Amino acid sequence: MHRWMQFVKDLLEAAGGVGGLEGGSTKATPSLPPGYDLLLPFPEARRDSRFSVTLTGAPPPKEDDRIGQVVWQFFNYTQEMQAAESLGSVLWMTGNMPWDFYFDLARHCYDEVRHSKLAETRLEGLGHHVTDFPCSVAAYAWRQLVDPLRSYCALTYVIETGAFKYKHETYQKHLEAGDIESAEAVLFDITDETIHVGLGKSGCRRCSSLVATMERWTISWMSAGSWSSNTRSIRCNARRPRVSDLATYAVD
């Protein structure tokens, strides 16, 4: 851990500080700690031996199973680590963008890790550990099939935008049940995700034709109904966009 902390410190110094504004540094870019290489981006999300990995999500409990619904929701919230991993890949793979784009991405990535930790804490309060449930890695895997800007737009324009209906509904249910802890956690997430959608729209407007396609997908998904959350994203009966739908888009 100390070697990585020193590596990051040296890297920041060579880059001119966190904001890149501390000019005059003559320090060379540091080498990786001994014994490591950097095989990024990962084509699939990595989990250690404590986790049971799956490409499918757990089916939702019955509507009248109040405790089961709460556990299911917050376990799914822990799956937002996939969003953080996708954003990390976007940071790694995207070049020649303005500084604000990377700053916003880093903030978004941090928020998703925080959401996952918030959910893990809520699960512990309900008597569960995050490793008690199969861990889905499908969302990260399919986002890695498209280029980073399209992946980012899909995450913000489609997935996060489409999830608000479910989140607002469950927020009200938590309040009605007197479950203030769950309600506060969901409201915390809604607030952050609202910001994330705005960040995504700002970043993705650099590719106007792609934005138009994402907006069509969002309208199609949200108007078709039949909401579910089996893979941590809100889905409906509208045809899912295929990788082949992503033709070449011109970056403005």
Beta strands, then each sheet from edge to edge (+ up, - down):
strand 1: 53-54
strand 2: 135-136
sheet 1: 1+ 2+
end
